Amino acid sequence: MSKFTPTFEIHVHGAVPLREEVTFEQIQDALRSVWVYAGARSLNEGADSFYEEEPGIRFDANDHVLQMCWTVKGEDDFRQALDEMCMALNDLTSSGAALEVTFYDAEFDEEDEQQGRDSRDDFLMLFVGPTPAAIMQVQRDLLVQDLVNLMERHFEASELADVVTEVDKLFSKRFESLVSSLEISRPPKGQGGGGSGHGGRRPRHLH
């Protein structure tokens, strides 16, 4: 991690369903890149969030779910740690899941906002799952949910069946292309489920 004052407060949020046989040691190894980035020597040491009111990183052994509501101070290079974490988590998951990651500009203050300056906040969605199909299913479900929520302002839910059908067609084409190429394209920086902080900061998750 940088020796200088961190540029961002980075919040990772989501719930990842894991296979029943997955152990804490496997989880610790899968998350190594993020807790090492935080300066910890183990997952237990690095599981607490920068903010005490946030649950941090917790493993629910009864429901076999990895819960993350965790903030760390860092730089843009934390994206590499996230990529490594997701690659490792894929092998432990029982189904697809989404993780929301928000980069809050730590140097942005009220004076900047009053003077109309833009923050460097950024937001992205990360997806994990046991197979590409499971990951695409989560992506599809989120897109349908977003579209329905938006369009229900103007149309009845019963009128949106054709929209959902067209979304399914798009994902079917993408999956067919994936099967042919055996690789998943990554969304551009700051995209894939949300916008950056410009024009209003993304609120923190409350519990």
SERO-4910 file (N, C-alpha, C, O; in steps of 0.05 Angstrom, whole numbers):
BEGIN
 pado doro    nc1    nc2    nc3   cac1   cac2   cac3    cc1    cc2    cc3    oc1    oc2    oc3
  Met    A     17    -24      0      0      0      0     17     25      0     40     24      9
  Ser    A      7     46    -10     22     71    -12     29     81     16     13     78     34
  Lys    A     52     93     18     61    105     43     48    133     47     50    144     69
  Phe    A     37    144     26     24    170     28     -4    167     38    -15    145     41
  Thr    A    -17    190     44    -44    190     53    -62    178     32    -62    186      9
  Pro    A    -77    157     39    -94    144     19   -113    163      5   -125    181     18
  Thr    A   -117    158    -20   -135    175    -36   -164    168    -33   -182    185    -35
  Phe    A   -169    142    -27   -197    133    -26   -203    118      0   -186    106     12
  Glu    A   -229    119      7   -240    100     26   -256     81      8   -275     90     -6
  Ile    A   -249     55      9   -261     36    -10   -279     17      5   -271      3     24
  His    A   -304     16     -3   -324      0     10   -332    -24     -7   -340    -20    -30
  Val    A   -330    -48      4   -338    -72    -10   -362    -84      4   -363    -87     28
  His    A   -383    -89    -12   -409    -98      0   -421   -120    -16   -424   -118    -41
  Gly    A   -430   -141     -3   -444   -163    -16   -444   -188      0   -431   -190     21
  Ala    A   -459   -208    -10   -461   -234      3   -455   -255    -18   -468   -256    -39
  Val    A   -436   -273    -11   -428   -293    -30   -434   -321    -19   -423   -329      1
  Pro    A   -452   -336    -32   -459   -363    -23   -436   -382    -30   -425   -383    -52
  Leu    A   -428   -398    -10   -405   -416    -13   -414   -445    -11   -435   -451      0
  Arg    A   -398   -463    -22   -403   -491    -20   -402   -500      9   -387   -489     25
  Glu    A   -417   -520     16   -419   -529     44   -392   -538     55   -387   -535     79
  Glu    A   -375   -550     38   -350   -561     48   -328   -540     51   -306   -547     60
  Val    A   -333   -516     43   -312   -495     44   -305   -489     73   -322   -485     90
  Thr    A   -279   -487     78   -269   -482    106   -261   -453    109   -257   -438     89
  Phe    A   -257   -445    134   -248   -418    139   -220   -413    127   -214   -392    117
  Glu    A   -203   -434    129   -176   -431    117   -177   -426     87   -161   -410     77
  Gln    A   -196   -438     73   -198   -433     44   -208   -405     39   -198   -392     20
  Ile    A   -226   -395     56   -236   -368     53   -213   -348     58   -209   -329     44
  Gln    A   -198   -353     79   -175   -336     86   -156   -334     63   -146   -313     56
  Asp    A   -150   -357     50   -132   -357     28   -144   -342      3   -129   -328    -11
  Ala    A   -170   -346     -1   -182   -333    -24   -183   -302    -21   -181   -288    -41
  Leu    A   -184   -293      4   -186   -264      9   -159   -252     16   -157   -229     24
  Arg    A   -138   -268     13   -111   -259     21   -103   -232      9    -92   -215     23
  Ser    A   -110   -228    -16   -101   -203    -30   -112   -178    -17    -99   -157    -16
  Val    A   -137   -180     -6   -149   -156      6   -141   -151     34   -136   -129     42
  Trp    A   -138   -173     51   -130   -168     78   -100   -162     80    -92   -147     98
  Val    A    -84   -172     61    -56   -164     60    -54   -135     52    -38   -120     63
  Tyr    A    -71   -126     33    -71    -98     25    -77    -80     49    -66    -58     51
  Ala    A    -95    -90     66   -102    -74     90    -81    -74    111    -84    -60    132
  Gly    A    -59    -89    107    -37    -89    126    -40   -109    148    -26   -108    168
  Ala    A    -59   -128    144    -63   -148    165    -46   -173    160    -34   -177    139
  Arg    A    -44   -190    181    -28   -214    179    -45   -239    177    -35   -261    174
  Ser    A    -72   -235    178    -91   -257    176   -118   -245    169   -122   -221    172
  Leu    A   -136   -263    161   -164   -253    156   -177   -244    182   -191   -224    182
  Asn    A   -173   -258    204   -184   -249    229   -175   -221    237   -191   -205    247
  Glu    A   -150   -216    232   -140   -189    238   -150   -168    219   -154   -145    227
  Gly    A   -154   -175    194   -162   -156    174   -192   -155    169   -201   -139    152
  Ala    A   -208   -171    183   -236   -172    177   -252   -148    187   -273   -142    176
  Asp    A   -242   -134    206   -256   -110    216   -254    -87    196   -233    -82    184
  Ser    A   -276    -73    193   -277    -50    175   -264    -26    187   -260    -25    212
  Phe    A   -256     -7    171   -245     18    180   -266     33    198   -259     47    216
  Tyr    A   -292     28    191   -313     40    207   -325     19    226   -333     -2    217
  Glu    A   -326     26    252   -334      7    272   -363     -2    268   -370    -25    275
  Glu    A   -380     15    257   -408      9    254   -414    -11    232   -436    -21    229
  Glu    A   -394    -17    215   -397    -36    194   -389    -64    203   -369    -67    218
  Pro    A   -403    -85    195   -397   -112    204   -370   -123    195   -359   -140    209
  Gly    A   -359   -112    173   -333   -121    164   -337   -146    146   -356   -149    132
  Ile    A   -317   -164    148   -318   -190    133   -325   -212    152   -311   -217    172
  Arg    A   -347   -225    147   -357   -246    165   -365   -271    150   -377   -269    128
  Phe    A   -359   -294    161   -367   -320    149   -389   -332    165   -385   -339    189
  Asp    A   -413   -335    154   -435   -348    167   -433   -378    161   -441   -387    140
  Ala    A   -423   -393    181   -418   -421    176   -444   -437    175   -445   -459    162
  Asn    A   -466   -427    187   -492   -441    186   -504   -440    158   -514   -460    147
  Asp    A   -504   -416    147   -516   -412    120   -496   -414     98   -503   -413     74
  His    A   -470   -417    105   -449   -420     85   -448   -395     66   -447   -398     42
  Val    A   -448   -372     79   -448   -347     64   -425   -329     74   -421   -326     98
  Leu    A   -410   -317     56   -390   -297     62   -403   -270     60   -411   -262     38
  Gln    A   -404   -256     83   -417   -229     83   -395   -208     84   -376   -210    100
  Met    A   -397   -188     67   -377   -167     66   -391   -140     67   -407   -133     49
  Cys    A   -385   -125     87   -392    -96     89   -368    -83    102   -367    -79    126
  Trp    A   -348    -77     86   -320    -73     96   -308    -50     81   -309    -48     56
  Thr    A   -296    -32     96   -283     -8     84   -253     -9     91   -245    -14    113
  Val    A   -237     -2     71   -208     -1     74   -199     25     61   -210     34     41
  Lys    A   -178     37     71   -166     60     59   -145     51     39   -129     33     45
  Gly    A   -145     64     15   -125     55     -5   -125     72    -29   -134     94    -30
  Glu    A   -113     60    -50   -110     74    -76   -124     59    -98   -137     39    -93
  Asp    A   -121     69   -122   -133     56   -145   -122     28   -150   -136     11   -162
  Asp    A    -98     22   -139    -87     -4   -144   -101    -26   -128    -95    -50   -131
  Phe    A   -120    -19   -111   -136    -39    -97   -153    -55   -117   -161    -77   -110
  Arg    A   -157    -45   -140   -172    -60   -161   -158    -87   -167   -171   -107   -172
  Gln    A   -131    -87   -167   -117   -111   -172   -122   -132   -150   -125   -156   -155
  Ala    A   -123   -122   -125   -129   -140   -103   -157   -152   -105   -161   -175    -99
  Leu    A   -175   -135   -115   -203   -145   -119   -204   -166   -141   -218   -186   -138
  Asp    A   -190   -161   -162   -189   -181   -184   -179   -208   -174   -190   -229   -181
  Glu    A   -157   -207   -158   -146   -232   -148   -165   -246   -129   -168   -270   -129
  Met    A   -179   -230   -113   -199   -241    -94   -221   -255   -109   -229   -277   -102
  Cys    A   -232   -242   -130   -254   -253   -145   -246   -279   -159   -261   -299   -159
  Met    A   -222   -280   -170   -213   -304   -184   -211   -327   -164   -218   -350   -171
  Ala    A   -202   -321   -140   -200   -342   -119   -227   -351   -108   -231   -374   -103
  Leu    A   -245   -332   -105   -271   -338    -95   -288   -355   -114   -305   -371   -105
  Asn    A   -284   -352   -139   -299   -367   -159   -299   -397   -152   -320   -410   -155
  Asp    A   -277   -408   -144   -274   -436   -139   -289   -445   -113   -293   -469   -109
  Leu    A   -297   -426    -96   -310   -433    -71   -340   -429    -72   -354   -438    -53
  Thr    A   -350   -415    -92   -378   -408    -92   -397   -431    -99   -389   -450   -113
  Ser    A   -421   -429    -90   -442   -449    -97   -461   -438   -118   -474   -454   -132
  Ser    A   -462   -412   -121   -478   -399   -141   -467   -371   -146   -449   -362   -132
  Gly    A   -477   -358   -166   -467   -331   -173   -475   -310   -152   -495   -313   -138
  Ala    A   -458   -289   -151   -463   -267   -132   -450   -242   -143   -431   -243   -158
  Ala    A   -461   -220   -133   -450   -193   -141   -438   -180   -117   -448   -182    -94
  Leu    A   -417   -165   -121   -404   -149   -101   -404   -120   -110   -394   -114   -132
  Glu    A   -413   -102    -93   -413    -74   -100   -387    -62    -87   -381    -66    -64
  Val    A   -373    -47   -103   -348    -34    -93   -350     -4    -99   -354      4   -122
  Thr    A   -347     12    -78   -349     41    -81   -322     54    -72   -313     48    -50
  Phe    A   -311     70    -89   -287     85    -83   -295    113    -75   -304    129    -93
  Tyr    A   -293    121    -50   -300    148    -41   -275    165    -41   -254    158    -29
  Asp    A   -276    188    -53   -254    206    -55   -249    218    -27   -265    234    -17
  Ala    A   -228    209    -13   -222    218     14   -214    247     16   -215    259     37
  Glu    A   -206    259     -7   -197    287     -7   -219    306    -14   -215    330    -13
  Phe    A   -243    296    -21   -265    313    -29   -279    322     -4   -286    306     14
  Asp    A   -284    348     -1   -297    359     23   -320    378     15   -326    382     -8
  Glu    A   -332    390     36   -355    408     31   -348    432     14   -364    441     -2
  Glu    A   -323    442     18   -315    465      2   -314    458    -28   -322    474    -45
  Asp    A   -303    434    -34   -303    425    -62   -331    424    -73   -336    432    -96
  Glu    A   -349    413    -57   -377    409    -66   -390    436    -71   -404    440    -90
  Gln    A   -386    455    -52   -397    482    -55   -387    497    -79   -401    513    -91
  Gln    A   -362    491    -86   -350    505   -109   -355    490   -136   -345    497   -157
  Gly    A   -372    469   -134   -379    454   -159   -359    436   -170   -361    427   -193
  Arg    A   -338    429   -154   -318    410   -164   -329    382   -162   -345    375   -145
  Asp    A   -320    365   -180   -328    337   -181   -310    320   -163   -286    325   -162
  Ser    A   -322    301   -149   -306    283   -134   -295    261   -152   -303    259   -175
  Arg    A   -276    246   -143   -265    223   -158   -278    197   -149   -267    175   -154
  Asp    A   -302    199   -137   -316    175   -130   -319    157   -154   -322    166   -176
  Asp    A   -319    131   -149   -324    112   -171   -339     88   -159   -337     82   -136
  Phe    A   -354     75   -176   -370     52   -168   -369     30   -189   -371     36   -213
  Leu    A   -366      5   -180   -366    -17   -199   -379    -41   -186   -380    -44   -162
  Met    A   -388    -59   -203   -399    -85   -195   -379   -106   -203   -369   -107   -225
  Leu    A   -374   -124   -184   -358   -148   -190   -375   -172   -187   -394   -173   -170
  Phe    A   -370   -193   -203   -386   -217   -202   -369   -241   -198   -347   -244   -210
  Val    A   -379   -260   -182   -365   -285   -177   -385   -307   -180   -409   -303   -178
  Gly    A   -375   -331   -185   -392   -354   -188   -377   -379   -197   -354   -377   -206
  Pro    A   -389   -402   -193   -375   -427   -200   -372   -432   -230   -354   -447   -238
  Thr    A   -389   -419   -246   -387   -422   -275   -394   -395   -288   -406   -378   -276
  Pro    A   -385   -392   -314   -393   -367   -328   -423   -364   -330   -433   -342   -329
  Ala    A   -438   -386   -333   -467   -385   -335   -479   -374   -309   -498   -358   -310
  Ala    A   -468   -382   -286   -478   -373   -260   -473   -343   -257   -490   -329   -246
  Ile    A   -450   -334   -266   -444   -305   -265   -462   -289   -283   -472   -268   -275
  Met    A   -467   -299   -307   -484   -285   -325   -513   -284   -315   -527   -265   -320
  Gln    A   -521   -305   -301   -548   -305   -290   -552   -282   -270   -573   -269   -270
  Val    A   -532   -277   -253   -533   -255   -234   -534   -228   -249   -549   -211   -242
  Gln    A   -517   -226   -269   -516   -201   -285   -543   -196   -298   -554   -174   -298
  Arg    A   -555   -218   -309   -581   -215   -322   -602   -207   -302   -618   -189   -308
  Asp    A   -603   -219   -278   -623   -213   -258   -621   -184   -249   -642   -171   -246
  Leu    A   -597   -174   -245   -593   -146   -237   -603   -127   -258   -616   -107   -252
  Leu    A   -597   -133   -284   -605   -116   -305   -635   -115   -308   -647    -94   -311
  Val    A   -648   -139   -306   -677   -140   -307   -690   -124   -284   -709   -109   -288
  Gln    A   -678   -127   -261   -689   -112   -238   -686    -82   -242   -705    -67   -236
  Asp    A   -663    -73   -252   -659    -44   -257   -679    -34   -278   -691    -12   -275
  Leu    A   -682    -49   -300   -700    -41   -321   -729    -39   -312   -743    -20   -318
  Val    A   -737    -60   -298   -765    -61   -288   -770    -37   -269   -791    -24   -270
  Asn    A   -751    -33   -250   -755    -10   -231   -757     16   -246   -773     34   -238
  Leu    A   -742     20   -267   -742     45   -282   -768     47   -299   -780     68   -299
  Met    A   -776     26   -312   -798     28   -330   -825     26   -317   -845     34   -328
  Glu    A   -826     16   -292   -851     15   -278   -862     43   -270   -885     46   -262
  Arg    A   -845     63   -274   -854     90   -270   -873     98   -292   -890    117   -289
  His    A   -872     85   -315   -888     92   -338   -906     70   -348   -926     75   -362
  Phe    A   -900     45   -341   -915     22   -351   -923      3   -328   -910      3   -307
  Glu    A   -944    -12   -332   -951    -33   -314   -931    -56   -316   -920    -61   -338
  Ala    A   -927    -70   -294   -908    -92   -294   -915   -113   -315   -897   -125   -327
  Ser    A   -941   -117   -319   -950   -137   -338   -943   -130   -367   -943   -147   -385
  Glu    A   -937   -105   -372   -930    -95   -399   -901    -99   -406   -892    -94   -428
  Leu    A   -885   -108   -386   -856   -108   -390   -845   -136   -397   -821   -140   -398
  Ala    A   -863   -155   -402   -853   -182   -409   -836   -182   -433   -816   -197   -434
  Asp    A   -843   -166   -453   -827   -166   -478   -799   -155   -473   -780   -163   -486
  Val    A   -797   -135   -455   -771   -124   -448   -753   -145   -436   -730   -148   -443
  Val    A   -764   -161   -417   -749   -182   -404   -741   -203   -424   -718   -213   -423
  Thr    A   -758   -209   -443   -752   -228   -464   -728   -219   -481   -711   -235   -487
  Glu    A   -728   -193   -488   -706   -183   -504   -679   -183   -488   -658   -189   -500
  Val    A   -680   -178   -462   -656   -180   -446   -646   -208   -445   -622   -213   -447
  Asp    A   -664   -227   -443   -656   -256   -443   -643   -263   -470   -624   -279   -470
  Lys    A   -653   -252   -491   -641   -258   -518   -613   -247   -519   -595   -260   -530
  Leu    A   -609   -223   -508   -582   -211   -508   -562   -228   -492   -539   -233   -501
  Phe    A   -571   -238   -469   -553   -254   -453   -549   -282   -465   -527   -293   -462
  Ser    A   -568   -292   -479   -565   -317   -493   -543   -315   -514   -527   -333   -518
  Lys    A   -544   -293   -529   -524   -288   -549   -496   -285   -537   -477   -296   -547
  Arg    A   -495   -271   -515   -469   -267   -501   -458   -294   -491   -434   -299   -494
  Phe    A   -476   -310   -480   -467   -336   -470   -457   -354   -493   -437   -368   -490
  Glu    A   -471   -353   -516   -462   -369   -539   -435   -360   -548   -418   -376   -556
  Ser    A   -431   -334   -548   -405   -323   -556   -383   -331   -536   -361   -337   -544
  Leu    A   -391   -331   -510   -372   -339   -489   -363   -368   -493   -340   -375   -491
  Val    A   -383   -385   -498   -376   -414   -502   -357   -417   -525   -339   -435   -524
  Ser    A   -360   -401   -546   -343   -402   -569   -315   -392   -563   -295   -404   -572
  Ser    A   -313   -371   -548   -287   -358   -543   -274   -367   -517   -249   -364   -513
  Leu    A   -290   -378   -498   -280   -388   -472   -267   -366   -455   -248   -370   -441
  Glu    A   -278   -341   -458   -268   -320   -442   -291   -300   -437   -308   -296   -454
  Ile    A   -290   -287   -413   -310   -267   -406   -298   -239   -409   -276   -234   -399
  Ser    A   -312   -221   -423   -302   -194   -426   -308   -179   -400   -329   -183   -388
  Arg    A   -289   -162   -391   -292   -146   -367   -304   -119   -374   -297   -108   -394
  Pro    A   -322   -109   -357   -334    -83   -362   -313    -61   -358   -294    -65   -343
  Pro    A   -316    -38   -372   -297    -16   -369   -296     -6   -340   -315    -10   -325
  Lys    A   -274      7   -333   -271     18   -306   -295     36   -299   -303     53   -315
  Gly    A   -305     31   -275   -327     49   -266   -354     43   -278   -372     58   -273
  Gln    A   -357     21   -292   -382     14   -304   -389    -14   -298   -374    -29   -286
  Gly    A   -413    -23   -306   -422    -50   -300   -441    -51   -277   -442    -71   -262
  Gly    A   -457    -30   -273   -478    -31   -253   -483     -5   -239   -502     -3   -224
  Gly    A   -466     15   -244   -471     40   -230   -453     62   -242   -437     57   -259
  Gly    A   -457     86   -232   -442    109   -242   -422    118   -222   -421    108   -200
  Ser    A   -405    137   -230   -386    149   -212   -399    169   -194   -424    172   -195
  Gly    A   -384    182   -177   -395    200   -157   -402    227   -169   -412    244   -154
  His    A   -397    232   -194   -403    258   -205   -433    264   -204   -449    247   -211
  Gly    A   -439    288   -194   -467    296   -193   -481    286   -168   -506    285   -167
  Gly    A   -466    277   -148   -479    267   -123   -464    242   -114   -460    223   -129
  Arg    A   -457    242    -88   -441    220    -77   -459    197    -71   -482    200    -62
  Arg    A   -449    173    -76   -464    148    -70   -465    145    -40   -444    145    -27
  Pro    A   -489    141    -28   -490    138      1   -478    111     10   -477     92     -5
  Arg    A   -468    111     35   -457     87     46   -480     68     54   -502     77     59
  His    A   -474     43     55   -494     23     64   -499     27     94   -480     30    110
  Leu    A   -524     26    102   -531     29    130   -541      2    141   -556    -12    126
  His    A   -535     -4    165   -544    -29    177   -558    -24    204   -567    -42    217
***
